[in-house]
Amino acid sequence: MTPLQGMPLFAPGMSVASEIVSAALHDGDVVRAGDIVVVAQKIVSKAEGRLVRLTDVAPGEVARKLAAETGREPEMAQLILDESSGILRATPAAIIARHRCGHVLANAGIDSSNVEGGEAGTVLLWPEDPDASARAIRGELARLCGARP
């Protein structure tokens, strides 16, 4: 396993694959056919612009009730509901949700840590379609490297 050094802080519109290739080249390495490339969801979400300001969210009645039960902000509860196909458990510690993609996650995978503006109410959602995102990154890596990881 080779961690890449020098990966940037990702922002909307950046190419995850291009940055992987640049970081590998900087480290004196290349992406080869058959390599397994592991990419954190967070950088994909950032590159895809999945940032949301809580002040832009209008919570509904169900979200207000969920927020009251769990001590969350109603806007965050609304995002969790929007990103979920179901709530499995709701406690002050976490809202366990089945994400609309099928994964079971705390708070539907919504996160504010290591997010620019996170302390001011900006949160990061999962990619719209994580499998499509992974296929696109893999395809771009293959195009850039001439080898299919």
N, C-alpha and C positions, 0 to 999 in steps of 0.2 A: 504494500500500500504506500502510495506516495502523495502526501498532502501538498497541494499547490500553495506556494507562497505568493504574496503580492496580488491577491485578488482584490478588486476595488470594492468600495461601497456601492452597491447597485442602486440604480434609479430607473424610473420608467423609461422604456425604450431601449435600454442597453441590451446587447446580445450576450446571453450567458455563454453560448458556444464560443464566440470570438474571444471573450475574456478568459475562458478555460485554455484555449489554444495559446493566447498571449502569455498567460502565466506559465504554462508548460514550457514554452520556448524560452522564456526568461530563466526558468530553472534548468535549461539545457536538456529538456525532454520533449517528446512529441506524443500525441495520442495515436495509438496503433490499432490495427484491426484486432478485435477480440478483447481490447481493454474494457474494463468495467469502470465507468465514470459515475461517481456518486455525487449528486448535486442536492444541496439543501433546499427544501421547499421555500425557505425565506427569500433566497436570492431570486428564485423564479417569480415569486409573488411580487417582489419589488420591481423586477424588470418588466413584468406584465402590468404594472401600475395598479395593483390591487390594494392601494392605500385608501382608507376612508376616514374622514374627520367625523367624529361622533356628533359634532354640532350640525352636520348635514343629514342626520338620521332622524326621522319622525317616528317615535315609538307608538305602537298601537296598544290597545287595552290588554291583550295577552302578554305583551312585553312588559307592560307596567306591573302586571301581577307577578310575572316571573322575577322581575327586578326586586320587588318588595319581598318575595320569598327568599331571595339569595343575597341581597345586599349589593347587587350590581346596579350600574347606571341603566335606566330604561333604554337608552340608545344602544348600549352594548347588548342588552337582552334582545332587542329587536334584530340586531345583526346576527346574533346566534340563531334566532328563529329563522331568519331569512336564508342562512347558509345551511340549515339542517332539514333533514326529512323527518326527524323526530327527536324529542328530548327523552333520554333514558333515565336520568336522575338529575335533580336540581338541589344543590346544597350551597351554603355559603362558601365552601371550599372550592367548588367547581360545578359547572353545568356540563354534564356528560351528554353529548349529542351524537346522533348518527348524522354525519355530514351528508349532504346530498349526493356525494360521490360514493357513499357506502362505508367510509371509515368511521370508527367510533373515536371521538376526540373530546378532550376537555375544551369547553367553550367554542366548539365547532372549529377548532384550530386557529381562532382569531387571537392575535398576539400584538402587544405594543412594545415588547422588549426589543432593543436594538433597532428601533424604528425612529427615523428622524421625525420629531414632533410627537412621539409616543407619550411623553410626559404632559403634552398639551392636548391629549385626546385624539391623536391619530393612531389608527390600528391597521393591521395588515391581515387581509383575508387570504385563504388558500387560493391557488390558481383556479380559474374558472373550470378547467378540465385538465387535471394533473397528468393524465395519461397522454393527452394530445400535446401538452407542454413537453413531456419527456421525449415523445416521438420527434417533435420539431427540433429539440436540442440535439438529439442523436443524428437526425438528418443533416443539420447544419454542421455538426462536427465531422461527419463523413465527407461533406462537400469541401470543407476547409482543409481537411487533413488528407483526403484521398484514401482514407481507410475507414472502415465501418466499425466503430467501437461497439 
